[in-house]
Amino acid sequence: MPLPTKTPLSDQLKKLLHRDVDHVDTPALVVDLDAMMRNLGRMAEFAKKHDIRWRPHAKMHKSSGLAKLQVQAGAVGVCVQKTAEAEAMVAGGVMDVYISNEVIAPRKLARVAALAQHLAASHGKLAIAVDSNEGIRGLAQAMDHARQQPGGLPATIDVFIEIDVGQGRCGVPPGRQAVELAQEIRKHPALRFAGLQAYHGRAQHLRTPQERRDVVTMVVQDVTFTRRLIEAEGVPVDLVTGAGTGSMVCESASGVFGELQAGSFLFMDVDYALNERDPAAPQFEHALFVKSQVISSGLQHAVCDAGHKSHAIDSGLPKVLPLEDGTELDYFNGGDEHGILKPRDAHQRLPRIGETVWLIPGHCDPTVNLHNHLIGVSGGLRHGKVEKVIRIDARGALT
Protein backbone atom coordinates (compact mmCIF):
# COMPACT_ATOMS: atom_id res chain seq x y z
CA MET A 1 0.00 0.00 0.00
CA PRO A 2 1.52 3.37 -0.99
CA LEU A 3 2.39 5.79 1.78
CA PRO A 4 0.56 9.13 1.90
CA THR A 5 2.15 12.03 0.06
CA LYS A 6 2.45 15.64 1.09
CA THR A 7 0.50 18.34 -0.68
CA PRO A 8 2.39 21.58 -1.41
CA LEU A 9 1.78 24.59 0.76
CA SER A 10 -0.72 27.05 -0.65
CA ASP A 11 0.50 30.40 -1.92
CA GLN A 12 -1.37 32.06 0.92
CA LEU A 13 0.57 30.11 3.53
CA LYS A 14 3.88 30.66 1.74
CA LYS A 15 3.26 34.41 1.84
CA LEU A 16 3.09 34.29 5.64
CA LEU A 17 6.73 33.30 6.00
CA HIS A 18 8.91 36.00 7.60
CA ARG A 19 5.92 38.32 8.05
CA ASP A 20 4.66 39.75 11.34
CA VAL A 21 2.27 37.56 13.27
CA ASP A 22 -0.40 40.22 12.68
CA HIS A 23 -0.72 38.83 9.15
CA VAL A 24 -1.92 35.42 10.42
CA ASP A 25 -5.64 35.18 9.73
CA THR A 26 -7.98 33.95 12.47
CA PRO A 27 -8.76 31.54 13.88
CA ALA A 28 -5.37 29.85 13.47
CA LEU A 29 -3.33 27.36 15.45
CA VAL A 30 -0.04 29.02 16.36
CA VAL A 31 3.08 27.59 17.97
CA ASP A 32 5.44 29.79 19.95
CA LEU A 33 8.60 28.19 18.57
CA ASP A 34 10.84 29.72 21.23
CA ALA A 35 8.73 28.22 24.03
CA MET A 36 8.46 24.91 22.19
CA MET A 37 12.22 24.63 21.80
CA ARG A 38 12.74 25.39 25.47
CA ASN A 39 10.31 22.58 26.32
CA LEU A 40 12.13 20.25 23.95
CA GLY A 41 15.50 21.08 25.47
CA ARG A 42 14.22 20.54 29.00
CA MET A 43 12.82 17.13 28.07
CA ALA A 44 16.06 16.07 26.42
CA GLU A 45 18.02 17.22 29.46
CA PHE A 46 15.68 15.34 31.81
CA ALA A 47 16.04 12.08 29.86
CA LYS A 48 19.81 12.40 29.71
CA LYS A 49 20.04 13.14 33.43
CA HIS A 50 18.01 10.05 34.28
CA ASP A 51 19.68 7.88 31.62
CA ILE A 52 16.35 6.87 30.14
CA ARG A 53 15.11 6.61 26.57
CA TRP A 54 12.30 8.85 25.43
CA ARG A 55 9.86 8.14 22.65
CA PRO A 56 7.36 11.03 22.51
CA HIS A 57 3.81 10.49 21.37
CA ALA A 58 3.36 11.93 17.89
CA LYS A 59 -0.40 11.53 18.22
CA MET A 60 -0.20 14.86 20.04
CA HIS A 61 1.29 16.99 17.25
CA LYS A 62 0.62 14.65 14.27
CA SER A 63 3.53 16.22 12.39
CA SER A 64 6.44 14.31 10.90
CA GLY A 65 8.42 17.54 10.88
CA LEU A 66 8.08 17.94 14.64
CA ALA A 67 8.73 14.22 15.12
CA LYS A 68 12.05 14.53 13.29
CA LEU A 69 12.90 17.58 15.38
CA GLN A 70 12.36 15.49 18.51
CA VAL A 71 14.56 12.70 17.16
CA GLN A 72 17.29 15.25 16.40
CA ALA A 73 17.05 16.35 20.05
CA GLY A 74 17.64 12.81 21.28
CA ALA A 75 14.36 10.90 21.10
CA VAL A 76 14.76 7.29 19.90
CA GLY A 77 11.66 7.56 17.73
CA VAL A 78 7.97 8.25 18.23
CA CYS A 79 4.78 6.55 19.37
CA VAL A 80 1.51 6.68 17.48
CA GLN A 81 -1.91 5.18 18.16
CA LYS A 82 -3.12 4.50 14.64
CA THR A 83 -1.78 2.66 11.60
CA ALA A 84 -2.51 5.72 9.48
CA GLU A 85 -0.50 7.90 11.87
CA ALA A 86 2.43 5.49 11.52
CA GLU A 87 2.16 5.67 7.73
CA ALA A 88 2.16 9.47 7.84
CA MET A 89 5.22 9.56 10.10
CA VAL A 90 7.18 7.15 7.89
CA ALA A 91 6.15 9.01 4.73
CA GLY A 92 7.59 12.12 6.37
CA GLY A 93 10.93 10.44 7.05
CA VAL A 94 10.52 9.18 10.64
CA MET A 95 12.27 5.81 10.72
CA ASP A 96 11.49 4.41 14.19
CA VAL A 97 7.79 4.16 15.00
CA TYR A 98 5.89 2.31 17.71
CA ILE A 99 2.13 1.75 17.33
CA SER A 100 1.32 1.66 21.05
CA ASN A 101 -2.15 0.32 20.43
CA GLU A 102 -3.83 -2.89 19.33
CA VAL A 103 -4.49 -3.50 15.62
CA ILE A 104 -6.89 -6.34 14.80
CA ALA A 105 -8.51 -5.84 11.38
CA PRO A 106 -6.78 -7.95 8.67
CA ARG A 107 -6.65 -5.02 6.24
CA LYS A 108 -4.96 -2.83 8.83
CA LEU A 109 -2.53 -5.63 9.72
CA ALA A 110 -1.64 -5.91 6.03
CA ARG A 111 -0.78 -2.20 6.12
CA VAL A 112 1.31 -2.74 9.26
CA ALA A 113 3.20 -5.54 7.51
CA ALA A 114 3.73 -3.38 4.42
CA LEU A 115 5.08 -0.61 6.61
CA ALA A 116 7.45 -3.08 8.31
CA GLN A 117 8.69 -4.13 4.86
CA HIS A 118 9.23 -0.51 3.84
CA LEU A 119 11.16 0.27 7.01
CA ALA A 120 13.25 -2.90 6.73
CA ALA A 121 14.33 -1.79 3.26
CA SER A 122 15.27 1.61 4.68
CA HIS A 123 17.01 0.32 7.83
CA GLY A 124 14.14 1.57 9.95
CA LYS A 125 12.17 -0.06 12.73
CA LEU A 126 8.51 -0.72 13.53
CA ALA A 127 6.92 -1.92 16.77
CA ILE A 128 3.37 -2.60 17.91
CA ALA A 129 1.39 -3.47 21.05
CA VAL A 130 -0.77 -6.57 21.50
CA ASP A 131 -3.05 -7.91 24.21
CA SER A 132 -4.54 -11.09 22.67
CA ASN A 133 -3.64 -14.30 20.88
CA GLU A 134 -5.93 -13.18 18.06
CA GLY A 135 -3.87 -10.02 17.62
CA ILE A 136 -0.59 -11.92 17.68
CA ARG A 137 -1.67 -14.58 15.19
CA GLY A 138 -3.24 -12.06 12.83
CA LEU A 139 -0.07 -9.96 12.92
CA ALA A 140 2.12 -13.02 12.29
CA GLN A 141 -0.04 -14.06 9.35
CA ALA A 142 0.16 -10.60 7.80
CA MET A 143 3.92 -10.41 8.31
CA ASP A 144 4.44 -13.89 6.83
CA HIS A 145 2.29 -13.03 3.82
CA ALA A 146 4.28 -9.85 3.17
CA ARG A 147 7.55 -11.77 3.43
CA GLN A 148 6.38 -14.27 0.80
CA GLN A 149 5.47 -11.65 -1.80
CA PRO A 150 7.83 -11.02 -4.75
CA GLY A 151 10.59 -8.78 -3.44
CA GLY A 152 9.53 -9.42 0.13
CA LEU A 153 12.19 -9.06 2.83
CA PRO A 154 12.61 -11.15 6.00
CA ALA A 155 11.30 -8.20 7.99
CA THR A 156 10.53 -8.50 11.69
CA ILE A 157 8.41 -6.37 13.98
CA ASP A 158 8.96 -5.68 17.68
CA VAL A 159 5.92 -6.67 19.74
CA PHE A 160 5.09 -5.30 23.20
CA ILE A 161 2.50 -6.90 25.45
CA GLU A 162 0.20 -4.29 26.89
CA ILE A 163 -0.58 -4.63 30.61
CA ASP A 164 -3.65 -2.94 32.05
CA VAL A 165 -2.03 -1.11 34.95
CA GLY A 166 -5.12 0.86 35.91
CA GLN A 167 -6.19 2.68 32.76
CA GLY A 168 -9.14 0.30 32.38
CA ARG A 169 -8.82 0.29 28.61
CA CYS A 170 -6.68 -2.13 26.56
CA GLY A 171 -4.22 -4.60 28.03
CA VAL A 172 -4.23 -7.92 29.87
CA PRO A 173 -4.28 -8.06 33.66
CA PRO A 174 -0.85 -8.26 35.31
CA GLY A 175 0.18 -11.90 35.70
CA ARG A 176 0.06 -15.23 33.87
CA GLN A 177 -1.83 -14.12 30.78
CA ALA A 178 1.11 -11.97 29.75
CA VAL A 179 3.40 -15.01 30.06
CA GLU A 180 1.20 -16.96 27.65
CA LEU A 181 1.21 -14.09 25.17
CA ALA A 182 5.00 -13.80 25.34
CA GLN A 183 5.30 -17.50 24.58
CA GLU A 184 2.90 -17.16 21.65
CA ILE A 185 4.88 -14.25 20.19
CA ARG A 186 8.08 -16.30 20.28
CA LYS A 187 6.50 -19.00 18.11
CA HIS A 188 6.48 -16.71 15.07
CA PRO A 189 9.73 -15.92 13.21
CA ALA A 190 8.52 -12.52 11.99
CA LEU A 191 7.70 -11.33 15.51
CA ARG A 192 10.16 -10.37 18.25
CA PHE A 193 8.98 -10.07 21.83
CA ALA A 194 10.33 -6.66 22.83
CA GLY A 195 8.89 -6.05 26.31
CA LEU A 196 5.91 -4.61 28.13
CA GLN A 197 3.68 -1.61 27.44
CA ALA A 198 2.49 -0.13 30.76
CA TYR A 199 0.75 3.22 30.40
CA HIS A 200 -1.63 4.66 33.00
CA GLY A 201 -3.44 7.52 31.27
CA ARG A 202 -5.53 8.64 34.21
CA ALA A 203 -2.42 9.07 36.34
CA GLN A 204 -1.33 11.90 34.04
CA HIS A 205 -4.10 14.17 35.31
CA LEU A 206 -4.05 13.50 39.04
CA ARG A 207 -3.38 16.92 40.41
CA THR A 208 -0.85 16.40 43.21
CA PRO A 209 2.60 14.79 42.94
CA GLN A 210 1.76 12.47 45.84
CA GLU A 211 -1.36 11.17 44.09
CA ARG A 212 0.67 10.44 40.97
CA ARG A 213 3.45 8.77 42.97
CA ASP A 214 0.95 6.54 44.78
CA VAL A 215 -0.62 5.36 41.53
CA VAL A 216 2.68 4.77 39.74
CA THR A 217 3.93 2.80 42.75
CA MET A 218 1.08 0.36 42.08
CA VAL A 219 1.93 0.35 38.37
CA VAL A 220 5.54 -0.55 39.11
CA GLN A 221 4.43 -3.40 41.39
CA ASP A 222 2.19 -4.82 38.66
CA VAL A 223 4.90 -4.54 36.01
CA THR A 224 7.58 -6.05 38.26
CA PHE A 225 5.32 -8.99 39.13
CA THR A 226 4.52 -9.65 35.47
CA ARG A 227 8.11 -9.27 34.36
CA ARG A 228 9.32 -11.80 36.91
CA LEU A 229 6.76 -14.35 35.77
CA ILE A 230 7.82 -13.98 32.14
CA GLU A 231 11.54 -14.11 32.91
CA ALA A 232 10.99 -17.19 35.11
CA GLU A 233 10.05 -18.97 31.88
CA GLY A 234 13.41 -18.06 30.37
CA VAL A 235 12.02 -15.20 28.27
CA PRO A 236 13.91 -11.91 28.65
CA VAL A 237 11.89 -8.71 29.03
CA ASP A 238 14.19 -6.19 27.38
CA LEU A 239 12.15 -3.03 27.91
CA VAL A 240 9.23 -1.58 29.83
CA THR A 241 7.77 1.44 28.08
CA GLY A 242 5.06 3.89 29.13
CA ALA A 243 4.59 7.08 31.17
CA GLY A 244 3.31 10.49 30.14
CA THR A 245 3.98 14.15 30.77
CA GLY A 246 2.12 14.09 34.08
CA SER A 247 3.77 11.06 35.65
CA MET A 248 7.15 10.65 33.94
CA VAL A 249 9.10 11.70 37.03
CA CYS A 250 7.74 8.65 38.83
CA GLU A 251 8.43 6.14 36.05
CA SER A 252 11.92 7.49 35.41
CA ALA A 253 12.80 7.02 39.10
CA SER A 254 11.33 3.51 39.29
CA GLY A 255 14.31 1.54 38.02
CA VAL A 256 11.78 -0.53 36.03
CA PHE A 257 10.80 1.69 33.11
CA GLY A 258 13.39 2.07 30.39
CA GLU A 259 11.45 4.38 28.09
CA LEU A 260 9.15 7.38 28.48
CA GLN A 261 6.28 8.15 26.11
CA ALA A 262 5.55 11.71 27.26
CA GLY A 263 4.29 13.87 24.39
CA SER A 264 2.20 16.80 25.64
CA PHE A 265 5.25 18.46 27.23
CA LEU A 266 6.08 19.92 23.81
CA PHE A 267 3.00 22.17 23.71
CA MET A 268 1.35 21.89 27.14
CA ASP A 269 -2.31 22.71 27.54
CA VAL A 270 -4.66 24.05 30.19
CA ASP A 271 -5.42 20.64 31.67
CA TYR A 272 -1.78 19.66 32.18
CA ALA A 273 -1.01 23.08 33.60
CA LEU A 274 -3.59 22.44 36.33
CA ASN A 275 -1.33 19.72 37.72
CA GLU A 276 0.80 20.70 40.69
CA ARG A 277 4.34 20.36 39.38
CA ASP A 278 6.60 17.79 40.97
CA PRO A 279 9.80 19.59 42.03
CA ALA A 280 11.79 16.97 40.12
CA ALA A 281 9.94 17.66 36.87
CA PRO A 282 11.06 20.12 34.21
CA GLN A 283 9.22 23.43 34.04
CA PHE A 284 7.31 23.16 30.78
CA GLU A 285 5.45 26.17 29.40
CA HIS A 286 2.53 26.82 27.09
CA ALA A 287 3.59 26.80 23.46
CA LEU A 288 0.32 26.13 21.59
CA PHE A 289 -2.27 28.85 21.05
CA VAL A 290 -5.32 29.61 18.96
CA LYS A 291 -5.07 33.11 17.55
CA SER A 292 -8.52 34.68 17.53
CA GLN A 293 -10.04 38.08 16.87
CA VAL A 294 -12.86 39.96 18.55
CA ILE A 295 -15.69 40.29 16.04
CA SER A 296 -18.47 41.72 18.21
CA SER A 297 -18.91 43.55 21.48
CA GLY A 298 -21.89 43.95 23.82
CA LEU A 299 -22.38 45.79 27.09
CA GLN A 300 -20.86 43.07 29.25
CA HIS A 301 -19.22 40.66 26.85
CA ALA A 302 -17.23 40.43 23.64
CA VAL A 303 -17.28 37.69 21.00
CA CYS A 304 -14.24 36.15 19.31
CA ASP A 305 -14.18 34.07 16.13
CA ALA A 306 -12.81 30.84 17.68
CA GLY A 307 -15.51 28.41 18.73
CA HIS A 308 -15.07 24.74 19.40
CA LYS A 309 -14.50 23.94 15.73
CA SER A 310 -11.05 25.45 16.31
CA HIS A 311 -10.22 23.94 19.72
CA ALA A 312 -11.27 20.81 21.58
CA ILE A 313 -13.35 21.17 24.74
CA ASP A 314 -13.25 17.58 26.07
CA SER A 315 -10.87 18.68 28.85
CA GLY A 316 -12.53 22.03 29.40
CA LEU A 317 -12.72 25.39 27.73
CA PRO A 318 -9.59 27.30 26.70
CA LYS A 319 -7.84 29.80 28.90
CA VAL A 320 -7.35 33.32 27.58
CA LEU A 321 -3.83 34.72 27.69
CA PRO A 322 -3.96 38.08 29.52
CA LEU A 323 -4.10 41.06 27.20
CA GLU A 324 -0.99 43.21 26.91
CA ASP A 325 -2.30 45.69 29.50
CA GLY A 326 -2.87 42.84 31.97
CA THR A 327 -6.63 42.53 31.46
CA GLU A 328 -7.75 39.00 32.31
CA LEU A 329 -10.64 37.48 30.39
CA ASP A 330 -12.64 34.32 30.87
CA TYR A 331 -13.83 32.26 27.91
CA PHE A 332 -17.37 30.90 27.74
CA ASN A 333 -18.80 28.48 25.21
CA GLY A 334 -20.42 30.34 22.31
CA GLY A 335 -20.88 27.31 20.05
CA ASP A 336 -19.16 26.12 16.90
CA GLU A 337 -17.77 29.41 15.63
CA HIS A 338 -17.90 31.85 18.55
CA GLY A 339 -16.31 32.33 21.94
CA ILE A 340 -17.81 34.55 24.62
CA LEU A 341 -15.31 36.73 26.48
CA LYS A 342 -15.94 38.47 29.80
CA PRO A 343 -13.52 40.39 32.04
CA ARG A 344 -12.58 38.42 35.13
CA ASP A 345 -12.68 41.63 37.16
CA ALA A 346 -15.67 43.91 36.74
CA HIS A 347 -13.36 46.93 36.68
CA GLN A 348 -11.35 45.65 33.72
CA ARG A 349 -12.17 46.53 30.15
CA LEU A 350 -13.75 44.52 27.38
CA PRO A 351 -11.47 43.80 24.41
CA ARG A 352 -12.08 46.03 21.41
CA ILE A 353 -13.57 44.89 18.11
CA GLY A 354 -10.68 43.78 15.92
CA GLU A 355 -8.37 43.13 18.88
CA THR A 356 -6.42 39.85 18.93
CA VAL A 357 -6.96 37.39 21.75
CA TRP A 358 -4.81 34.33 22.33
CA LEU A 359 -6.44 31.13 23.58
CA ILE A 360 -4.62 28.27 25.32
CA PRO A 361 -6.44 25.03 24.40
CA GLY A 362 -7.83 22.79 27.12
CA HIS A 363 -6.47 19.66 25.38
CA CYS A 364 -3.73 19.90 22.78
CA ASP A 365 -4.09 16.53 20.99
CA PRO A 366 -7.65 16.83 19.60
CA THR A 367 -7.16 20.56 19.05
CA VAL A 368 -4.26 19.88 16.68
CA ASN A 369 -6.40 17.35 14.81
CA LEU A 370 -8.84 20.15 13.89
CA HIS A 371 -6.23 22.03 11.83
CA ASN A 372 -4.20 21.40 8.68
CA HIS A 373 -1.17 23.47 9.67
CA LEU A 374 0.61 24.94 12.64
CA ILE A 375 1.91 28.47 12.21
CA GLY A 376 5.32 28.65 13.87
CA VAL A 377 6.21 32.08 15.30
CA SER A 378 9.58 33.20 16.68
CA GLY A 379 10.49 36.33 18.57
CA GLY A 380 7.46 36.47 20.82
CA LEU A 381 3.89 35.39 20.39
CA ARG A 382 2.38 38.86 20.04
CA HIS A 383 5.07 40.68 18.08
CA GLY A 384 7.12 37.93 16.48
CA LYS A 385 7.40 36.76 12.90
CA VAL A 386 6.23 33.63 11.15
CA GLU A 387 9.29 31.41 10.83
CA LYS A 388 7.70 28.25 9.47
CA VAL A 389 4.45 26.61 8.51
CA ILE A 390 4.28 23.08 9.92
CA ARG A 391 2.13 20.48 8.19
CA ILE A 392 -0.10 18.36 10.39
CA ASP A 393 0.57 15.31 8.19
CA ALA A 394 -1.54 12.90 10.23
CA ARG A 395 -4.62 15.05 10.64
CA GLY A 396 -7.64 12.75 10.32
CA ALA A 397 -5.41 9.64 10.38
CA LEU A 398 -7.94 7.59 12.30
CA THR A 399 -7.64 4.13 10.76
Stockholm file with secondary structure:
# STOCKHOLM 1.0

chainA/1-399         MPLPTKTPLSDQLKKLLHRDVDHVDTPALVVDLDAMMRNLGRMAEFAKKHDIRWRPHAKMHKSSGLAKLQVQAGAVGVCVQKTAEAEAMVAGGVMDVYISNEVIAPRKLARVAALAQHLAASHGKLAIAVDSNEGIRGLAQAMDHARQQPGGLPATIDVFIEIDVGQGRCGVPPGRQAVELAQEIRKHPALRFAGLQAYHGRAQHLRTPQERRDVVTMVVQDVTFTRRLIEAEGVPVDLVTGAGTGSMVCESASGVFGELQAGSFLFMDVDYALNERDPAAPQFEHALFVKSQVISSGLQHAVCDAGHKSHAIDSGLPKVLPLEDGTELDYFNGGDEHGILKPRDAHQRLPRIGETVWLIPGHCDPTVNLHNHLIGVSGGLRHGKVEKVIRIDARGALT
#=GR chainA/1-399 SS CCCCCCCCCCHHHHTTTTSBGGGSCSSEEEEEHHHHHHHHHHHHHHHHHTTCEECCBTTTTCCHHHHHHHHHTTCCCEEESSHHHHHHHHHTTCCEEEECSCCCCHHHHHHHHHHHHHHHHTTCEEEEEECSHHHHHHHHHHHHHHHHSTTCCCCCEEEEEEBCSSSSSSSBCSSHHHHHHHHHHTTCTTEEEEEEEECCTGGGGCSSHHHHHHHHHHHHHHHHHHHHHHHHTTCCCCEEEECCTTTHHHHHTSSSCCEECCCGGGTCCHHHHTSCCCTTSCCCCCCEEEEEEEEEECSSCEEESCCTTSSCCTTCCCEECCCTTCCCEEEEECCSSCEEEEESSTTSCCCCTTCEEEEECSCHHHHHTTCSEEEEEESCTTTCEEEEEEECTTTTCCC
#=GC SS_cons         CCCCCCCCCCHHHHTTTTSBGGGSCSSEEEEEHHHHHHHHHHHHHHHHHTTCEECCBTTTTCCHHHHHHHHHTTCCCEEESSHHHHHHHHHTTCCEEEECSCCCCHHHHHHHHHHHHHHHHTTCEEEEEECSHHHHHHHHHHHHHHHHSTTCCCCCEEEEEEBCSSSSSSSBCSSHHHHHHHHHHTTCTTEEEEEEEECCTGGGGCSSHHHHHHHHHHHHHHHHHHHHHHHHTTCCCCEEEECCTTTHHHHHTSSSCCEECCCGGGTCCHHHHTSCCCTTSCCCCCCEEEEEEEEEECSSCEEESCCTTSSCCTTCCCEECCCTTCCCEEEEECCSSCEEEEESSTTSCCCCTTCEEEEECSCHHHHHTTCSEEEEEESCTTTCEEEEEEECTTTTCCC
//
